[in-house]
Amino acid sequence: MEILTWAFLGGVFGSALMDITETIAAMRGITSWVNVQWVCPSPAIICSED
């Protein structure tokens, strides 16, 4: 059980760090080329490129 707790906390910390670094990069004009249209609103919905 302890390994699952550490894995969960590592995932939360990693995603927060990723958001912080991407925000700083965006403020400096560096983008990740991810478009909002490419992100599905839900995994149950199949995205199309319409």
VMD Tcl script that draws the C-alpha trace (Angstrom):
set ca {
  {0.00 0.00 0.00}
  {2.85 2.36 0.76}
  {4.21 2.13 -2.80}
  {0.81 3.14 -4.19}
  {0.75 6.17 -1.91}
  {4.21 7.27 -3.06}
  {3.28 6.68 -6.70}
  {0.12 8.77 -6.29}
  {1.97 11.61 -4.56}
  {4.71 11.49 -7.19}
  {2.09 11.80 -9.93}
  {0.42 14.75 -8.24}
  {3.77 16.48 -7.68}
  {4.90 15.76 -11.24}
  {1.74 17.14 -12.80}
  {1.92 20.28 -10.67}
  {5.56 20.77 -11.66}
  {4.67 20.27 -15.31}
  {1.89 22.90 -15.09}
  {4.24 25.38 -13.41}
  {7.02 24.92 -15.97}
  {4.61 25.11 -18.91}
  {3.09 28.30 -17.50}
  {6.53 29.88 -17.15}
  {7.46 28.77 -20.67}
  {4.21 30.20 -22.08}
  {4.91 33.55 -20.41}
  {8.24 33.59 -22.26}
  {6.57 32.80 -25.57}
  {7.43 29.09 -25.71}
  {4.37 27.00 -26.49}
  {3.83 23.24 -26.51}
  {1.88 23.36 -29.81}
  {-1.10 21.69 -28.09}
  {-4.38 23.03 -29.41}
  {-7.52 22.97 -27.27}
  {-9.36 21.35 -30.17}
  {-7.07 18.31 -29.90}
  {-8.05 17.59 -26.28}
  {-11.07 15.34 -25.76}
  {-13.59 16.59 -23.18}
  {-14.08 13.05 -21.88}
  {-12.41 9.68 -22.50}
  {-15.82 8.23 -23.27}
  {-16.26 10.61 -26.22}
  {-14.46 9.82 -29.46}
  {-12.87 13.01 -30.75}
  {-13.09 13.87 -34.41}
  {-11.25 16.45 -36.46}
  {-14.44 18.10 -37.78}
}
mol new
graphics top color blue
foreach p $ca { graphics top sphere $p radius 0.5 }
foreach p [lrange $ca 0 end-1] q [lrange $ca 1 end] { graphics top cylinder $p $q radius 0.2 }
display resetview
